[in-house]
Amino acid sequence: MTLKHIILFVFIITLCSVNAQKSTADSEPKVGLVLSGGGAKGFAHIGVLKVIDSLGIKVDYIAGTSMGAIIGSLYATGYTGKQLEVIFKEQDFDVLINDEFSRASKSFYERENAQKYAVNLPFDNFDITLPSALSRGQNVYNLLYHLMLPVNDIHDFSKLPIPFFCIATNIETGESLLMEEGRLAEVVSASGALPSLFQPVEIDDAILIDGGVTNNFPVEELRAKGMDVIIGVDVQDDLKDRESLKSAPEILLQINNFRTINAMKSKVELTDIYIKPDITDYTVISFDEGNDIIKHGEVAAREQLAKLHEVKVKQPNFTKPKGVEILDSLRITNISLKGNERYTRAFMIGKLKLKDDEKIGYADLKQGINNLIATNNFDTFRYYLEPTDKESEFKLIGNINESETTTFLRLAIHYDRLYKSALLANLTKKKLLLNNDIASLDVILGDNPRYNFDYFIDKGFYISLGIKSRFNKFNKNVNPRLAIEEGSPLLTGLNKIDAKISDFTNQVYLQTIFRKDFALRLGVEHKRLKITSETIIDEEEESRSVFENTDYLSVYGNLKFDNYDNFYFPKNGFYFNGTFHLYLDASGFNKDFMNFSIAKADIGYAFSFSDKLALKTEANGGFKIGDISTNSLGFAMGGYGYNFINNFYSFYGYDYLTLTGDSFVKSTLTLDYEIYKKHHIIFAANFANIGDGLFESGNFFTAPNHSGYALGYSLETFLGPLEGKYTYSPETGASSWLFNLGYWF
């Protein structure tokens, strides 16, 4: 055989092989997958995908609505069913759906004011309105955009690793829209924007909501893509009987289901493999039962194994993908912001905490975005990362939609043993005088009327300006040394006096943020302090005695760091608050005033042994320098609370303000066991030395003179903590119960 014949033979064999492969490929059916909406019930889709992956079935096109669009788009991006299971198990859906942002996302001003209001309502033009939805969907968008970064530059969804489309609804026209182009995370967010839960998504001047309103199972549209075999997964609710319809939401959901369930009668016939998981025991918000719902999806898919195997047999050359790697760090080379009219670029960058050409973890990017959204100045922040020529390098483009709501009415109630019962009404106004400012007024009515006023011009990393004014008062049996000078004959045989204490304080300060997390304040303070008592009567005036009625003027500095994950029940984080006051002048009752200074510091650290058990450790200390005659601004301890004024501190085992001195050291250990979500068993122990001249004498190093213990139960409610604690001190042998309800203010 000549060389010419050999070459001809090889060519014929190769041509036959290619034709054979082409013939096999042409004979493989095009497989489409359609996933319905259904809220948390959509977790069943993940179970089905795990079975499809285990069989090695190639999916050629995916269609989805709402939760089906979310899971379907991620599968189209390249994630496997097992990867999706891990991703969704890691999510805290309360945080994700409710747009909760960590305390670290809020400015120091916002942290101080965020956790004391139970109700927050828009109040523009003195009309109380309701928000358009419970959530802006920002956390959902952040998650989806991160997960979809591997296909970030694909705007034609037919070019995704698996071609994909989803359904959304135009809220103005009622039109059902087939979405197959655009920015994937944004489009999918629109398809899943369940009315009243998520606010509508604006894309190309169209206002879009959940596609399930008009087409919850787009099987006809998928068939039109040339699919030969369609696998349909239906997680929609069935119609309920009269016994199950006992609330308004259930009735409204039933009405909405009339159309979709009737439409499914014809849609089921268009599927070749119809999978209907048994998830009747779950609701659209059963996100905490995701593991069980996924298992039901697997069970339902395995009931169709015979039909699924028939599909796999016709796909002999397909091997399942390995999945997608999630980007964990990137470099931002440039930041471009659009849509900010009232808020300056400096304000925006200060909140984002980003710098050009800086390599950061993706978690830091999301944290910066949350910092911006947590100001509540913006309805949405849709960001995009445009890749550069270098790997993991991007330009950040932010499209901002500023909120039109600038006034809020906030309400809260509270009870504790010091201030007794109280009702709080707050009016907050943003952009009162300047674009970056915020003004807040608390009016507190009850047994002890009070008020708090704050005005803050937020410049982020630059110099910010703040003004604070407050009036506090309460009536309590206290240690007489807090009001009466040492050596006075009035102290003889007197353990407690019934004191009425009022405090009127005004501050003006400058603040700057450095190293991203520290707040430094420098300011001046005016304080009018008044203490009277009916325990001791002035015989000449035939009235109660006045022990203090003085105006004090001081300058102060304050350094603060706070990244506790929760103000009341921290499971991790660190806290530091150090303050130095130099009192320069006094007028009024204190005729013999001499300059003095007060320094104090509070340090806390919280960490978790497990997801249930956490320990918070605290250390506090302070001392006075100079004039020792002004006892009313000294240190006092006792009782339990978060809203103490001046230099008053909590101390379990002793009543309010019963331990006094011009210096003190204190430590507290708090063990928090969350027996069930938002239900806490608390055990605490505190130890202290307090007196005059502790640091000069070295007595602060000695064994503690005072100790106290507490055991109690705390429940997180929408009004704030509901707490009951039994306290005991071995030094006095006294015990008592402490109760409080609501956020502290």
C-alpha positions in Angstrom: 0.0 0.0 0.0 1.4 3.3 -1.0 1.7 6.4 1.2 -1.1 8.0 -0.9 -3.4 5.1 -0.1 -2.6 5.2 3.6 -3.4 9.0 3.8 -6.7 8.4 2.0 -7.6 5.6 4.4 -6.9 7.7 7.5 -8.9 10.6 6.1 -12.0 8.3 5.4 -11.8 6.8 8.9 -11.5 10.3 10.5 -14.5 11.6 8.5 -16.6 8.6 9.5 -15.7 9.2 13.2 -16.7 12.9 13.0 -19.9 12.1 11.2 -20.7 9.4 13.8 -20.1 11.9 16.7 -22.2 14.6 14.9 -25.0 12.0 14.4 -24.9 11.1 18.1 -24.9 14.8 19.1 -27.8 15.5 16.8 -29.7 12.6 18.4 -29.3 13.9 21.9 -32.5 15.6 23.0 -32.4 19.2 24.1 -33.3 19.2 27.8 -35.0 22.2 29.4 -35.5 22.8 33.1 -38.3 25.0 34.5 -38.4 26.0 38.1 -41.5 27.6 39.7 -41.7 30.3 42.3 -42.7 29.4 45.9 -40.5 31.4 48.4 -38.8 29.1 50.9 -40.4 26.1 49.3 -38.1 26.8 46.4 -35.3 25.1 48.4 -36.8 21.9 47.0 -35.3 22.9 43.6 -31.8 22.4 45.1 -32.7 18.8 46.1 -33.9 18.1 42.5 -30.7 19.6 41.1 -28.6 17.4 43.3 -30.3 14.3 41.9 -29.9 15.7 38.3 -26.2 16.2 39.0 -25.8 12.7 40.5 -27.2 11.2 37.3 -25.0 13.4 35.1 -27.9 14.9 33.1 -27.0 17.8 30.8 -29.5 20.7 31.0 -29.5 22.8 27.9 -31.8 25.6 29.0 -33.2 26.9 32.3 -36.3 29.0 32.9 -37.5 30.2 36.3 -39.7 32.5 38.2 -39.1 34.1 41.7 -37.2 31.6 43.8 -37.0 29.4 40.8 -35.2 32.2 39.0 -32.8 32.7 41.8 -31.8 29.1 42.1 -32.0 28.5 38.3 -29.7 31.4 37.5 -27.1 30.2 40.0 -27.2 26.8 38.4 -26.9 28.4 35.0 -23.9 30.3 36.3 -22.2 26.9 36.9 -22.8 26.1 40.6 -23.7 22.5 41.3 -26.6 21.3 43.4 -24.3 20.5 46.3 -22.7 23.9 46.1 -26.0 25.6 46.2 -27.0 23.5 49.2 -23.9 24.7 51.1 -24.4 28.3 50.0 -28.0 28.4 51.2 -27.3 26.6 54.4 -24.8 29.3 55.3 -27.3 32.2 55.0 -29.1 33.8 57.8 -32.4 34.5 56.1 -33.7 36.9 58.8 -30.7 39.1 58.0 -30.9 38.5 54.3 -34.6 39.2 53.7 -35.2 41.9 56.4 -32.2 43.9 55.1 -30.6 43.8 58.6 -27.2 45.3 58.7 -24.5 44.6 61.3 -23.8 47.2 63.9 -20.4 47.6 62.3 -22.2 48.9 59.2 -23.6 51.9 61.1 -21.8 55.1 62.1 -21.2 55.7 65.8 -24.0 58.2 65.8 -26.4 55.7 64.3 -25.3 52.9 66.6 -26.1 55.1 69.6 -29.6 55.8 68.3 -30.5 52.6 66.4 -31.4 50.2 69.2 -33.9 52.1 71.2 -36.9 52.4 68.8 -39.6 49.7 68.4 -41.5 51.4 65.6 -40.1 53.4 62.7 -42.5 55.2 60.3 -42.0 57.7 57.4 -43.4 61.0 58.5 -43.0 63.4 55.6 -45.3 66.4 55.5 -46.7 65.4 58.9 -48.4 62.4 57.3 -47.6 58.9 58.6 -47.1 56.5 55.7 -46.0 52.9 55.4 -42.9 51.9 53.5 -43.4 50.3 50.0 -42.0 47.0 51.4 -40.4 45.4 54.4 -37.1 45.1 52.6 -35.1 47.0 50.0 -33.6 43.7 48.8 -30.0 45.1 49.2 -28.7 42.1 51.0 -30.2 39.7 48.4 -28.6 41.8 45.6 -25.3 41.8 47.4 -25.3 38.0 47.8 -26.4 37.3 44.2 -23.9 39.7 42.7 -21.1 38.1 44.6 -22.1 34.6 43.5 -22.6 35.7 39.9 -19.2 37.4 39.5 -17.9 34.5 37.4 -20.4 35.5 34.7 -20.2 39.3 35.5 -19.4 40.3 31.9 -22.2 38.2 30.3 -25.3 40.3 29.6 -26.9 38.0 27.0 -28.2 35.1 29.2 -28.3 32.7 26.3 -24.4 32.8 26.5 -24.3 31.7 30.1 -22.7 28.3 30.9 -26.3 27.1 30.7 -28.7 29.4 28.7 -31.3 31.0 31.0 -34.3 33.3 31.2 -36.7 34.3 33.9 -40.1 36.1 34.3 -40.8 39.4 35.9 -44.0 41.5 36.0 -44.3 45.2 35.1 -46.3 46.6 38.0 -47.6 49.5 36.0 -49.0 47.5 33.1 -49.5 44.1 34.5 -47.4 42.7 31.6 -45.5 39.5 32.0 -41.9 40.1 30.8 -39.5 37.4 29.6 -36.1 38.6 30.9 -33.1 37.2 29.0 -30.7 40.2 28.8 -29.2 42.7 31.3 -27.3 42.4 34.5 -28.1 38.9 35.9 -28.2 39.8 39.6 -30.4 42.8 39.0 -32.8 40.9 36.7 -33.1 37.9 39.1 -33.7 40.3 42.0 -36.7 41.8 40.0 -38.1 38.3 39.3 -38.0 37.5 43.0 -39.3 40.9 44.3 -42.3 39.5 46.1 -44.8 42.4 46.7 -44.9 43.9 50.2 -41.8 41.9 51.1 -39.3 43.4 48.7 -39.6 46.8 47.1 -39.9 46.9 43.2 -36.8 46.9 41.1 -36.4 49.6 38.4 -34.8 48.4 35.2 -34.8 50.6 32.0 -37.6 52.8 33.4 -39.8 49.8 34.1 -40.9 49.1 37.6 -40.7 45.3 38.1 -42.0 42.9 40.7 -42.2 39.1 41.2 -42.8 37.2 38.0 -45.1 34.8 39.9 -47.8 37.4 39.8 -48.3 36.8 36.1 -46.4 33.6 35.1 -45.1 31.3 37.8 -44.2 28.4 35.6 -42.9 29.6 32.2 -43.0 26.2 30.4 -44.5 27.5 27.1 -41.7 30.0 26.8 -39.1 27.3 27.5 -40.6 24.9 24.9 -40.4 27.7 22.4 -36.6 27.6 22.8 -36.6 24.3 20.9 -36.5 22.0 23.9 -37.3 18.3 23.3 -37.6 17.2 26.9 -38.8 19.5 29.7 -38.2 18.7 33.4 -40.6 20.8 35.5 -40.3 21.3 39.2 -43.4 22.8 40.8 -43.3 24.1 44.4 -46.4 26.2 44.3 -49.0 26.1 47.0 -52.2 24.1 46.4 -55.6 25.6 47.3 -56.3 25.2 51.0 -59.6 24.2 52.6 -61.7 26.3 55.0 -60.0 24.9 58.1 -56.6 26.3 56.9 -57.9 29.8 56.0 -58.0 31.5 59.4 -56.0 34.7 58.8 -56.0 37.6 56.3 -52.6 36.7 54.8 -53.7 33.1 54.2 -56.9 34.3 52.5 -55.0 36.8 50.3 -52.5 34.1 49.3 -55.4 31.8 48.4 -56.9 34.5 46.2 -53.6 35.0 44.4 -53.2 31.2 44.0 -56.6 30.9 42.1 -55.1 31.9 38.8 -51.7 30.2 39.1 -53.1 26.9 40.2 -55.7 26.9 37.5 -53.0 27.7 34.9 -50.9 24.8 36.1 -53.6 22.3 34.9 -52.6 23.0 31.3 -48.9 23.7 32.1 -48.4 20.3 33.7 -49.3 18.6 30.4 -46.5 20.5 28.6 -43.8 19.0 30.9 -42.3 15.6 30.1 -41.0 14.9 33.6 -43.2 16.7 36.2 -41.7 16.8 39.8 -44.0 17.9 42.6 -42.3 17.8 46.0 -44.5 17.1 49.0 -44.0 20.3 50.9 -47.5 21.1 52.1 -46.3 21.4 55.7 -44.1 24.4 54.8 -44.9 28.0 53.9 -43.3 30.5 51.6 -41.4 31.9 54.6 -40.1 28.6 56.1 -36.5 29.6 55.5 -35.3 28.1 58.8 -36.5 24.6 57.6 -34.5 24.7 54.4 -32.7 21.4 55.1 -35.9 19.5 55.3 -37.3 21.1 52.2 -34.2 20.2 50.2 -34.6 16.6 51.3 -38.2 16.6 50.1 -37.0 17.8 46.7 -34.5 14.9 46.5 -37.3 12.4 47.4 -39.6 13.8 44.7 -36.8 13.7 42.1 -35.9 10.1 42.9 -39.6 9.1 42.3 -38.9 10.1 38.7 -35.6 8.2 38.4 -36.8 5.9 35.6 -37.7 8.8 33.4 -34.6 10.7 34.3 -32.4 7.7 33.4 -34.0 7.6 30.0 -32.8 11.1 29.4 -29.3 10.3 30.7 -29.0 7.3 28.3 -29.4 9.7 25.4 -26.5 11.9 26.7 -23.6 9.4 26.7 -20.9 12.1 26.1 -21.8 14.6 28.9 -19.8 14.8 32.1 -21.1 17.0 34.9 -19.2 20.3 35.7 -17.0 20.7 38.7 -18.7 23.9 39.9 -17.6 27.5 40.4 -15.0 29.0 42.6 -16.2 32.1 44.5 -14.0 35.2 44.4 -12.8 36.2 47.9 -10.6 39.2 47.1 -10.3 41.8 44.5 -8.6 45.1 43.6 -10.7 48.3 43.1 -8.8 50.5 40.6 -11.4 53.2 40.3 -14.7 54.3 41.9 -17.4 55.9 39.9 -20.6 57.0 41.6 -23.8 58.1 39.8 -27.1 59.5 41.0 -25.9 61.2 44.2 -27.3 64.7 44.1 -27.7 65.6 47.7 -24.8 63.6 49.2 -21.3 64.5 48.3 -18.7 62.0 46.8 -16.7 62.5 50.0 -19.6 61.4 52.1 -20.2 58.4 49.9 -16.5 57.3 49.9 -16.3 57.9 53.6 -19.2 55.4 54.1 -17.9 52.9 51.6 -14.5 53.0 53.3 -12.8 52.3 49.9 -9.9 53.8 48.2 -8.8 53.7 44.6 -6.3 50.9 43.6 -6.7 49.1 46.9 -6.8 45.3 47.2 -9.5 44.2 49.6 -11.5 41.1 50.6 -14.9 40.8 49.0 -16.3 40.8 52.5 -14.8 44.3 53.0 -16.5 45.5 49.8 -19.9 44.2 51.0 -19.3 45.8 54.4 -18.6 49.2 52.8 -21.8 48.9 50.7 -23.7 48.0 53.9 -22.2 51.0 55.6 -23.7 53.2 52.9 -27.1 51.6 52.9 -27.3 51.5 56.7 -27.6 55.3 56.7 -31.1 54.9 55.3 -30.4 57.8 53.0 -30.8 55.6 49.9 -33.5 53.3 48.6 -31.1 51.3 46.5 -27.4 51.1 45.7 -26.9 48.9 42.6 -23.2 48.4 42.0 -21.3 46.8 39.1 -17.8 45.6 38.8 -16.2 46.2 35.4 -13.2 44.0 34.9 -9.9 45.5 33.7 -7.1 43.8 31.8 -5.7 42.3 35.0 -7.1 39.3 36.8 -9.3 40.2 39.9 -9.1 43.9 39.1 -12.2 45.9 38.7 -13.7 49.4 38.4 -16.6 49.9 40.8 -19.6 51.7 39.4 -22.3 52.6 41.8 -25.8 53.7 40.7 -27.5 55.4 43.6 -31.2 56.1 44.2 -31.5 58.6 47.0 -34.5 58.2 49.3 -37.2 60.9 49.1 -38.2 60.2 52.7 -36.3 62.5 55.1 -38.6 62.6 58.2 -39.4 59.7 60.5 -41.6 59.1 63.5 -40.2 56.6 66.0 -41.9 55.1 69.1 -40.8 53.0 72.0 -41.8 52.0 75.5 -39.7 51.0 78.5 -39.9 50.0 82.2 -37.1 49.6 84.7 -36.7 50.2 88.4 -34.8 53.5 88.1 -36.8 55.5 85.5 -40.0 53.5 86.0 -42.4 53.5 83.1 -41.7 55.6 80.0 -43.1 56.2 76.5 -40.8 57.6 73.9 -41.8 59.6 70.8 -38.9 60.5 68.5 -38.9 62.8 65.5 -35.9 62.4 63.2 -35.2 64.8 60.3 -32.5 64.3 57.7 -31.2 67.2 55.6 -32.6 69.7 58.1 -30.0 72.4 57.2 -27.4 70.6 55.1 -27.3 67.6 52.9 -25.2 65.5 55.2 -26.9 66.4 58.5 -29.5 64.6 60.7 -31.5 66.0 63.7 -33.2 63.8 66.3 -35.5 64.7 69.2 -36.6 62.2 71.8 -39.5 63.3 74.1 -40.0 60.8 76.9 -43.2 60.8 79.0 -43.9 58.8 82.1 -42.9 58.7 85.7 -39.7 60.7 84.9 -40.2 63.0 81.9 -37.0 63.5 79.9 -35.7 64.6 76.5 -32.7 64.0 74.2 -31.7 66.1 71.2 -29.0 65.3 68.7 -27.8 67.2 65.7 -24.9 65.7 63.6 -23.3 66.8 60.4 -21.7 63.6 59.1 -18.4 64.1 57.1 -17.2 60.5 57.5 -13.4 60.5 57.6 -13.3 64.3 57.6 -14.2 66.5 60.6 -17.9 66.1 61.6 -19.8 68.4 63.9 -22.2 67.3 66.6 -24.5 69.0 69.1 -26.2 67.1 72.0 -28.6 68.2 74.6 -30.4 66.1 77.2 -32.5 66.4 80.4 -32.7 63.5 82.8 -34.3 63.1 86.2 -35.1 60.4 88.6 -36.0 59.9 92.3 -34.1 57.2 94.2 -32.7 56.3 97.7 -29.0 56.8 97.2 -25.8 56.8 99.2 -25.7 60.3 100.9 -22.0 60.6 100.1 -23.1 61.3 96.5 -24.6 64.6 97.6 -23.1 65.5 101.0 -19.5 66.5 101.5 -17.2 64.3 103.5 -17.1 65.4 107.2 -20.5 66.9 107.2 -22.5 66.2 110.4 -25.4 65.3 108.2 -23.7 62.0 107.4 -23.9 60.8 111.0 -26.1 57.7 111.2 -27.4 58.3 107.7 -27.1 55.3 105.2 -29.4 56.5 102.5 -31.3 59.6 101.5 -34.3 59.9 99.2 -32.7 62.0 96.4 -34.2 63.7 93.4 -31.5 64.0 90.8 -31.9 66.1 87.6 -29.2 66.6 85.0 -29.3 69.1 82.1 -26.3 68.6 79.8 -25.3 70.3 76.5 -22.4 69.5 74.3 -20.8 70.8 71.1 -18.1 68.5 69.6 -16.0 67.7 66.6 -15.6 64.1 65.5 -13.2 62.4 63.1 -13.0 58.7 62.1 -9.5 57.2 61.8 -8.3 53.7 61.0 -11.8 53.1 59.7 -13.2 52.1 63.1 -12.1 54.6 65.8 -14.1 57.7 66.6 -12.4 60.6 68.3 -14.4 63.5 69.8 -13.2 66.8 71.2 -15.8 69.2 72.6 -17.1 71.5 75.3 -19.8 70.7 77.8 -22.2 72.7 79.9 -23.9 70.7 82.7 -26.5 71.9 85.3 -26.8 69.3 88.1 -29.4 69.5 90.8 -29.8 67.2 93.8 -32.5 67.7 96.4 -33.9 65.5 99.2 -37.0 65.3 101.4 -35.1 63.0 103.8 -33.4 66.1 105.3 -35.5 69.2 105.8 -34.1 72.7 105.9 -35.8 74.0 109.1 -35.3 77.6 108.3 -36.9 77.3 104.8 -39.2 74.5 105.9 -38.5 72.8 102.6 -36.4 70.0 101.3 -32.7 70.4 101.4 -30.7 71.3 98.3 -27.3 69.6 98.1 -26.4 70.5 94.6 -27.6 73.2 92.1 -24.6 74.1 90.0 -23.7 74.9 86.4 -20.4 73.2 85.4 -18.3 74.1 82.3 -15.8 71.6 80.9 -13.8 70.5 77.9 -13.6 66.8 77.1 -12.1 64.2 74.8 -13.5 60.8 73.9 -12.1 57.9 72.0 -14.4 55.1 71.0 -14.3 51.8 69.3 -17.3 49.5 69.0 -17.7 46.4 66.8 -20.0 44.3 69.0 -22.3 42.4 66.7 -25.3 43.0 69.1 -25.7 45.8 71.6 -27.6 43.8 74.2 -26.5 40.2 73.5 -23.1 40.3 71.9 -21.6 37.1 70.7 -18.4 38.6 69.4 -16.7 41.9 69.1 -14.6 44.4 71.1 -15.6 47.6 72.8 -13.6 50.6 74.1 -14.8 53.9 75.4 -12.4 56.3 77.1 -13.3 59.8 78.2 -11.4 62.6 79.9 -13.2 65.7 81.3 -11.4 68.9 82.5 -13.9 71.0 84.6 -12.9 74.6 84.2 -15.6 76.6 86.0 -18.8 76.4 88.0 -21.5 78.9 89.0 -24.4 78.7 91.3 -24.5 76.5 94.4 -20.9 75.4 94.3 -19.2 78.5 95.7 -15.9 76.9 96.6 -15.2 75.3 93.2 -11.7 74.3 92.2 -10.6 72.8 88.9 -10.7 69.0 88.7 -10.5 66.3 86.1 -12.3 63.0 85.7 -10.9 60.1 83.5 -12.6 56.9 82.9 -12.5 53.9 80.5 -14.8 51.0 79.6 -13.4 47.9 77.8 -15.4 44.9 76.7 -14.7 41.8 74.7 -17.3 39.1 73.6 -16.6 35.8 72.1 -18.6 32.6 71.5 -17.9 29.0 72.6 -20.6 27.8 70.2 -23.5 29.2 68.3 -25.5 29.0 71.6 -23.0 30.0 74.3 -21.2 33.3 74.5 -19.1 35.1 77.1 -18.8 38.9 77.5 -16.0 40.2 79.6 -16.0 43.8 80.8 -13.6 46.0 82.7 -14.3 49.6 83.9 -12.2 52.1 85.8 -12.0 55.8 86.6 -10.5 58.4 88.9 -10.7 62.0 89.8 -7.8 64.4 89.8 -7.9 67.7 91.8 -10.7 69.1 93.9 -12.3 66.4 96.0 -15.2 68.5 97.4 -17.5 68.0 94.4 -19.0 64.6 95.2 -22.0 64.9 92.9 -19.8 64.2 89.8 -18.0 61.3 91.5 -18.5 57.6 90.7 -21.5 55.6 91.9 -22.5 52.0 91.3 -25.5 49.8 91.8 -28.5 48.4 89.9 -28.7 47.4 86.3 -29.2 49.6 83.2 -27.7 50.9 79.9 -28.9 54.5 80.1 -26.9 55.8 83.1 -25.8 59.4 83.1 -22.6 61.1 84.3 -20.3 58.6 86.1 -23.0 56.1 87.3 -22.5 52.4 86.6 -24.4 49.2 86.9 -23.5 46.7 89.6 -25.4 43.5 90.4 -26.2 42.7 94.0 -26.5 46.4 95.1 -29.3 48.9 94.7 -28.9 51.9 92.4 -26.2 54.4 93.4 -25.3 52.8 96.8 -21.6 52.4 96.2 -19.7 55.8 95.8 -16.2 57.2 95.6 -13.8 59.3 93.6 -12.2 56.3 91.9 -13.1 52.7 91.1 -12.3 49.5 89.3 -14.8 47.0 88.2 -15.0 43.8 86.2 -18.0 41.8 84.9 -18.4 38.4 83.4 -21.6 37.6 81.6 -22.4 34.1 80.3 -25.2 34.1 77.7 -26.8 30.8 76.7 -29.4 31.1 73.9 -31.6 28.2 74.6 -33.8 29.0 71.6 -33.7 31.7 69.1 -34.0 35.0 71.0 -34.4 33.3 74.3 -31.5 33.8 76.7 -30.4 32.4 80.0 -28.0 34.9 81.6 -25.5 34.3 84.4 -23.4 37.3 85.5 -20.8 38.0 88.1 -19.3 41.4 88.9 -16.5 42.5 91.3 -15.3 46.0 92.3 -13.3 48.3 94.5 -14.6 51.8 94.9 -13.7 54.6 97.3 -11.6 57.7 97.6 -8.0 57.7 96.5 -7.9 54.1 95.3 -5.1 54.7 92.8 -3.0 56.8 95.2 -3.1 54.1 97.9 -2.8 51.2 95.5 -6.0 49.6 96.9 -7.3 49.1 93.4 -4.9 46.1 93.2 -6.3 44.4 96.3 -9.0 41.7 96.4 -12.4 43.2 95.5 -14.4 44.6 98.4 -17.7 44.2 96.6 -19.2 41.4 94.5 -22.6 40.5 93.1 -24.2 37.8 91.0 -27.2 37.6 88.7 -29.2 34.8 87.2 -32.0 35.6 84.8 -33.9 35.2 81.6 -34.1 37.6 78.6 -36.3 37.5 75.6 -35.7 39.6 72.5 -39.1 41.1 71.5 -39.9 43.8 68.9 -40.2 46.2 71.8 -36.7 45.3 73.0 -35.4 42.9 75.7 -37.9 41.5 78.2 -35.7 40.7 81.3 -36.1 39.3 84.7 -33.0 38.7 86.9 -32.4 37.5 90.4 -29.4 39.3 92.0 -27.5 38.6 95.2 -24.4 40.0 97.0 -22.6 37.8 99.6 -21.2 40.9 101.4 -24.6 42.2 102.3 -26.5 39.0 102.1 -29.2 41.0 100.3 -31.0 39.7 97.2 -33.5 41.3 94.8 -35.3 40.9 91.5 -34.7 43.2 88.6 -37.2 43.6 85.8 -37.2 45.7 82.6 -39.0 45.8 79.4 -38.1 47.4 76.1 -35.1 49.2 74.6 -33.2 51.4 77.0 -33.5 55.1 76.5 
